[in-house]
């Protein structure tokens, strides 16, 4: 359920592969705890909540003895659902967001549109590289799930970078800053930011 005035949502998902609970407050300050059982993924989600200035609490238990894929994708689905619920009719929001973030030798950018049309593109040469035991490709799976359930268009791009960890971190930080911009209240927008009149 969602509280439209406070732009918060709580979502739970349980399957034979995962059990996830998530709480989101779009107008937070970066508070909350993240526990997915996957160290590197936790690190990325911590960056997301801090730099988006959202309160985010995630507790996920999954079949990580088999693979990380189910847990990462399902957390993306639940986060997307919470984002969609918290945004409500999306009245008065900026809608679009963009950020270019340097992370040491890496430079990454994110462009997002909260216009209701799900699509995800992740342009990087690091997709099949590993950060310890975490394949970078899983980040694409996470953001694809977020885009579908959150009804947003997400484009992530590695402009350049040598270290896979830094590229991943740059992408999450760029997404976080773009999201922070897109969900912000636009004082000049009195209705839904779409020529259709509805998102």
NORBELHU-V124577 format. One record per residue. N is the residue number from 1. RES is the residue in three letters. SS is DSSP state (~ for helix, > for strand, _ for the rest). PHI is phi in whole degrees, -180 to 180 (999 if undefined). NEAR is the number of other ideal C-beta (glycine too) atoms within 10 Angstrom. Layout:
BEGIN
n=N res=RES ss=SS phi=PHI near=NEAR
n=N res=RES ss=SS phi=PHI near=NEAR
END
This chain:
BEGIN
n=1 res=UNK ss=_ phi=999 near=7
n=2 res=UNK ss=> phi=-128 near=18
n=3 res=UNK ss=> phi=-108 near=13
n=4 res=UNK ss=_ phi=-63 near=13
n=5 res=UNK ss=_ phi=-65 near=7
n=6 res=UNK ss=_ phi=-93 near=11
n=7 res=UNK ss=_ phi=53 near=21
n=8 res=UNK ss=> phi=-125 near=20
n=9 res=UNK ss=> phi=-156 near=24
n=10 res=UNK ss=> phi=-123 near=16
n=11 res=UNK ss=> phi=-133 near=22
n=12 res=UNK ss=> phi=-129 near=12
n=13 res=UNK ss=> phi=-142 near=15
n=14 res=UNK ss=> phi=-136 near=11
n=15 res=UNK ss=_ phi=-131 near=11
n=16 res=UNK ss=_ phi=-71 near=7
n=17 res=UNK ss=_ phi=-104 near=16
n=18 res=UNK ss=> phi=-144 near=22
n=19 res=UNK ss=> phi=-137 near=15
n=20 res=UNK ss=> phi=-132 near=21
n=21 res=UNK ss=> phi=-127 near=15
n=22 res=UNK ss=> phi=-144 near=23
n=23 res=UNK ss=> phi=-122 near=18
n=24 res=UNK ss=> phi=-134 near=25
n=25 res=UNK ss=> phi=-131 near=22
n=26 res=UNK ss=_ phi=-68 near=23
n=27 res=UNK ss=_ phi=-109 near=14
n=28 res=UNK ss=_ phi=-93 near=17
n=29 res=UNK ss=_ phi=-138 near=11
n=30 res=UNK ss=_ phi=93 near=16
n=31 res=UNK ss=_ phi=-86 near=13
n=32 res=UNK ss=_ phi=121 near=19
n=33 res=UNK ss=_ phi=-121 near=12
n=34 res=UNK ss=> phi=-127 near=20
n=35 res=UNK ss=> phi=-144 near=12
n=36 res=UNK ss=_ phi=-109 near=23
n=37 res=UNK ss=_ phi=84 near=16
n=38 res=UNK ss=_ phi=-122 near=20
n=39 res=UNK ss=~ phi=-54 near=11
n=40 res=UNK ss=~ phi=-66 near=20
n=41 res=UNK ss=~ phi=-64 near=24
n=42 res=UNK ss=~ phi=-55 near=16
n=43 res=UNK ss=~ phi=-58 near=17
n=44 res=UNK ss=~ phi=-65 near=25
n=45 res=UNK ss=~ phi=-70 near=23
n=46 res=UNK ss=~ phi=-63 near=17
n=47 res=UNK ss=~ phi=-63 near=21
n=48 res=UNK ss=~ phi=-59 near=20
n=49 res=UNK ss=~ phi=-68 near=23
n=50 res=UNK ss=~ phi=-66 near=17
n=51 res=UNK ss=~ phi=-85 near=20
n=52 res=UNK ss=~ phi=-87 near=24
n=53 res=UNK ss=_ phi=56 near=19
n=54 res=UNK ss=_ phi=-112 near=26
n=55 res=UNK ss=> phi=-86 near=17
n=56 res=UNK ss=> phi=-144 near=23
n=57 res=UNK ss=> phi=-123 near=16
n=58 res=UNK ss=> phi=-131 near=23
n=59 res=UNK ss=> phi=-126 near=15
n=60 res=UNK ss=> phi=-130 near=25
n=61 res=UNK ss=> phi=-125 near=15
n=62 res=UNK ss=> phi=-142 near=23
n=63 res=UNK ss=_ phi=-84 near=15
n=64 res=UNK ss=_ phi=-72 near=19
n=65 res=UNK ss=_ phi=-71 near=6
n=66 res=UNK ss=_ phi=-89 near=10
n=67 res=UNK ss=_ phi=-170 near=13
n=68 res=UNK ss=_ phi=-87 near=20
n=69 res=UNK ss=~ phi=-57 near=17
n=70 res=UNK ss=~ phi=-60 near=18
n=71 res=UNK ss=~ phi=-67 near=25
n=72 res=UNK ss=~ phi=-63 near=26
n=73 res=UNK ss=~ phi=-64 near=19
n=74 res=UNK ss=~ phi=-69 near=23
n=75 res=UNK ss=~ phi=-63 near=25
n=76 res=UNK ss=~ phi=-62 near=24
n=77 res=UNK ss=~ phi=-61 near=21
n=78 res=UNK ss=~ phi=-70 near=24
n=79 res=UNK ss=~ phi=-62 near=25
n=80 res=UNK ss=~ phi=-61 near=23
n=81 res=UNK ss=~ phi=-61 near=23
n=82 res=UNK ss=~ phi=-65 near=26
n=83 res=UNK ss=~ phi=-61 near=24
n=84 res=UNK ss=~ phi=-62 near=21
n=85 res=UNK ss=~ phi=-66 near=20
n=86 res=UNK ss=~ phi=-66 near=23
n=87 res=UNK ss=~ phi=-76 near=24
n=88 res=UNK ss=_ phi=59 near=15
n=89 res=UNK ss=_ phi=-78 near=11
n=90 res=UNK ss=_ phi=67 near=21
n=91 res=UNK ss=> phi=-71 near=15
n=92 res=UNK ss=_ phi=73 near=16
n=93 res=UNK ss=> phi=-90 near=23
n=94 res=UNK ss=_ phi=-66 near=16
n=95 res=UNK ss=_ phi=84 near=23
n=96 res=UNK ss=> phi=-102 near=15
n=97 res=UNK ss=> phi=-148 near=25
n=98 res=UNK ss=> phi=-146 near=15
n=99 res=UNK ss=> phi=-152 near=20
n=100 res=UNK ss=> phi=-120 near=15
n=101 res=UNK ss=> phi=-124 near=21
n=102 res=UNK ss=> phi=-86 near=14
n=103 res=UNK ss=> phi=-138 near=20
n=104 res=UNK ss=_ phi=55 near=12
n=105 res=UNK ss=_ phi=-80 near=12
n=106 res=UNK ss=> phi=-97 near=23
n=107 res=UNK ss=> phi=-132 near=18
n=108 res=UNK ss=> phi=-132 near=27
n=109 res=UNK ss=> phi=-136 near=20
n=110 res=UNK ss=> phi=-137 near=26
n=111 res=UNK ss=> phi=-127 near=19
n=112 res=UNK ss=> phi=-135 near=27
n=113 res=UNK ss=> phi=-135 near=21
n=114 res=UNK ss=_ phi=-89 near=24
n=115 res=UNK ss=_ phi=-83 near=18
n=116 res=UNK ss=_ phi=94 near=18
n=117 res=UNK ss=_ phi=-105 near=11
n=118 res=UNK ss=_ phi=-76 near=17
n=119 res=UNK ss=> phi=-164 near=12
n=120 res=UNK ss=> phi=-140 near=20
n=121 res=UNK ss=> phi=-132 near=14
n=122 res=UNK ss=> phi=-128 near=21
n=123 res=UNK ss=> phi=-102 near=13
n=124 res=UNK ss=_ phi=-158 near=22
n=125 res=UNK ss=_ phi=-89 near=12
n=126 res=UNK ss=_ phi=-103 near=23
n=127 res=UNK ss=_ phi=-54 near=15
n=128 res=UNK ss=_ phi=-103 near=9
n=129 res=UNK ss=_ phi=-88 near=16
n=130 res=UNK ss=> phi=-114 near=12
n=131 res=UNK ss=> phi=-111 near=22
n=132 res=UNK ss=_ phi=58 near=8
n=133 res=UNK ss=_ phi=-110 near=10
n=134 res=UNK ss=> phi=-110 near=21
n=135 res=UNK ss=> phi=-82 near=19
n=136 res=UNK ss=_ phi=-57 near=22
n=137 res=UNK ss=~ phi=-53 near=16
n=138 res=UNK ss=~ phi=-65 near=23
n=139 res=UNK ss=~ phi=-65 near=26
n=140 res=UNK ss=~ phi=-62 near=20
n=141 res=UNK ss=~ phi=-64 near=19
n=142 res=UNK ss=~ phi=-61 near=27
n=143 res=UNK ss=~ phi=-70 near=26
n=144 res=UNK ss=~ phi=-64 near=20
n=145 res=UNK ss=~ phi=-64 near=22
n=146 res=UNK ss=~ phi=-61 near=28
n=147 res=UNK ss=~ phi=-65 near=22
n=148 res=UNK ss=~ phi=-68 near=17
n=149 res=UNK ss=~ phi=-78 near=20
n=150 res=UNK ss=~ phi=-88 near=26
n=151 res=UNK ss=_ phi=56 near=20
n=152 res=UNK ss=_ phi=-139 near=26
n=153 res=UNK ss=> phi=-97 near=18
n=154 res=UNK ss=> phi=-126 near=22
n=155 res=UNK ss=> phi=-122 near=19
n=156 res=UNK ss=> phi=-119 near=24
n=157 res=UNK ss=> phi=-142 near=17
n=158 res=UNK ss=> phi=-85 near=23
n=159 res=UNK ss=> phi=-76 near=15
n=160 res=UNK ss=> phi=-165 near=10
n=161 res=UNK ss=_ phi=162 near=23
n=162 res=UNK ss=_ phi=-105 near=10
n=163 res=UNK ss=_ phi=-95 near=16
n=164 res=UNK ss=~ phi=-59 near=22
n=165 res=UNK ss=~ phi=-59 near=20
n=166 res=UNK ss=~ phi=-67 near=20
n=167 res=UNK ss=~ phi=-65 near=27
n=168 res=UNK ss=~ phi=-60 near=28
n=169 res=UNK ss=~ phi=-64 near=22
n=170 res=UNK ss=~ phi=-62 near=30
n=171 res=UNK ss=~ phi=-67 near=29
n=172 res=UNK ss=~ phi=-67 near=27
n=173 res=UNK ss=~ phi=-67 near=22
n=174 res=UNK ss=~ phi=-65 near=27
n=175 res=UNK ss=~ phi=-61 near=30
n=176 res=UNK ss=~ phi=-60 near=25
n=177 res=UNK ss=~ phi=-68 near=20
n=178 res=UNK ss=~ phi=-66 near=26
n=179 res=UNK ss=~ phi=-65 near=26
n=180 res=UNK ss=~ phi=-57 near=17
n=181 res=UNK ss=~ phi=-70 near=18
n=182 res=UNK ss=~ phi=-69 near=23
n=183 res=UNK ss=~ phi=-84 near=23
n=184 res=UNK ss=_ phi=-63 near=16
n=185 res=UNK ss=> phi=-78 near=12
n=186 res=UNK ss=_ phi=-97 near=12
n=187 res=UNK ss=_ phi=-64 near=7
n=188 res=UNK ss=_ phi=-92 near=7
n=189 res=UNK ss=_ phi=-92 near=14
n=190 res=UNK ss=_ phi=-93 near=9
n=191 res=UNK ss=_ phi=-132 near=11
n=192 res=UNK ss=> phi=-91 near=18
n=193 res=UNK ss=_ phi=-77 near=20
n=194 res=UNK ss=_ phi=-153 near=13
n=195 res=UNK ss=_ phi=-68 near=5
n=196 res=UNK ss=_ phi=-78 near=8
n=197 res=UNK ss=_ phi=85 near=7
n=198 res=UNK ss=_ phi=-157 near=9
n=199 res=UNK ss=_ phi=-114 near=19
END
